[in-house]
């Protein structure tokens, strides 16, 4: 693999686009049996957001840690905050989240 030279790197960086990353975290309520149904609806909502083109990348974390997953949204941090504040798991106190502005490169995708 050849390393990109400075000009190639600058050209590729110039093609990057803004996105918003969400880091979803579990609260103690996540472990409660009564939360399962709400978590399921949270997942259903993620499928809907993906189908609408607002959430192209959803990555649930599977290591059992505090982080429940990450998502990459198309939209500004302010728009994504409104979306996340409407999430049933967030509303029920099962999840908290962090929002971070980020950039992505054309052609980046999960295989």
C-alpha positions as CSV (number, residue, x, y, z in Angstrom):
1,X,0.0,0.0,0.0
2,X,1.4,3.4,-1.0
3,X,1.0,6.3,1.4
4,X,-0.8,9.3,-0.1
5,X,1.4,12.3,-0.8
6,X,0.6,15.7,0.6
7,X,-1.2,16.9,-2.6
8,X,-3.4,13.7,-2.7
9,X,-4.2,14.1,1.0
10,X,-5.2,17.8,0.6
11,X,-7.4,16.9,-2.4
12,X,-9.1,14.1,-0.6
13,X,-9.7,16.2,2.6
14,X,-11.2,18.9,0.4
15,X,-13.8,16.3,-0.8
16,X,-14.9,15.4,2.7
17,X,-18.4,16.2,3.8
18,X,-19.9,17.2,7.1
19,X,-21.9,14.7,9.2
20,X,-23.0,14.3,12.8
21,X,-21.8,11.4,14.9
22,X,-23.9,10.2,17.9
23,X,-22.3,8.1,20.7
24,X,-25.2,6.4,22.5
25,X,-24.6,5.3,26.1
26,X,-26.6,3.0,28.4
27,X,-27.9,4.1,31.7
28,X,-28.7,1.8,34.6
29,X,-32.3,1.5,33.3
30,X,-31.0,-0.4,30.3
31,X,-30.7,-3.6,32.4
32,X,-34.3,-3.4,33.6
33,X,-36.6,-6.0,32.0
34,X,-39.2,-3.3,31.5
35,X,-36.8,-1.5,29.1
36,X,-36.6,-4.3,26.5
37,X,-39.8,-3.2,24.7
38,X,-38.6,0.5,24.6
39,X,-35.1,-0.6,23.3
40,X,-36.9,-2.6,20.6
41,X,-38.8,0.5,19.5
42,X,-35.6,2.5,19.6
43,X,-34.2,0.0,17.1
44,X,-37.3,0.2,14.9
45,X,-36.9,4.0,14.8
46,X,-33.3,3.6,13.7
47,X,-34.5,1.4,10.8
48,X,-36.9,4.2,9.9
49,X,-34.3,6.9,10.1
50,X,-32.0,4.7,7.9
51,X,-34.8,4.1,5.4
52,X,-35.4,7.9,5.3
53,X,-31.7,8.5,4.5
54,X,-31.0,10.4,7.7
55,X,-28.9,7.7,9.5
56,X,-26.8,5.9,6.9
57,X,-24.5,4.2,9.4
58,X,-25.7,2.5,12.6
59,X,-23.3,0.4,14.6
60,X,-24.6,-1.2,17.8
61,X,-21.8,-1.9,20.3
62,X,-21.6,-5.6,21.3
63,X,-18.9,-5.7,23.9
64,X,-21.3,-5.1,26.9
65,X,-19.7,-1.8,27.8
66,X,-21.2,1.6,28.6
67,X,-21.4,2.6,24.9
68,X,-24.5,1.1,23.3
69,X,-23.6,2.2,19.7
70,X,-22.7,4.9,17.3
71,X,-24.6,6.4,14.5
72,X,-23.6,8.7,11.6
73,X,-26.3,11.1,10.7
74,X,-26.8,13.4,7.7
75,X,-27.7,16.7,9.3
76,X,-26.4,19.4,11.5
77,X,-25.7,18.7,15.2
78,X,-28.8,20.9,16.0
79,X,-31.0,18.8,13.7
80,X,-29.6,15.6,15.2
81,X,-30.3,16.8,18.7
82,X,-33.9,17.2,17.9
83,X,-34.0,13.7,16.4
84,X,-32.2,12.1,19.4
85,X,-34.4,14.0,21.9
86,X,-37.4,12.3,20.2
87,X,-35.8,8.8,20.6
88,X,-38.0,6.6,22.8
89,X,-35.0,5.2,24.7
90,X,-33.6,8.6,25.4
91,X,-37.1,9.8,26.5
92,X,-37.4,6.9,28.8
93,X,-34.0,7.5,30.4
94,X,-32.5,4.2,29.1
95,X,-29.9,6.0,26.9
96,X,-28.0,9.2,27.0
97,X,-26.0,10.5,24.1
98,X,-23.1,12.7,22.9
99,X,-23.2,14.6,19.6
100,X,-20.1,15.4,17.6
101,X,-19.7,17.2,14.3
102,X,-17.5,15.1,12.1
103,X,-16.4,14.7,8.5
104,X,-16.5,11.7,6.1
105,X,-14.8,10.9,2.9
106,X,-16.5,10.0,-0.4
107,X,-16.5,6.3,-0.9
108,X,-16.3,5.5,2.8
109,X,-18.7,2.7,3.5
110,X,-19.1,-0.5,5.4
111,X,-18.6,-3.6,3.3
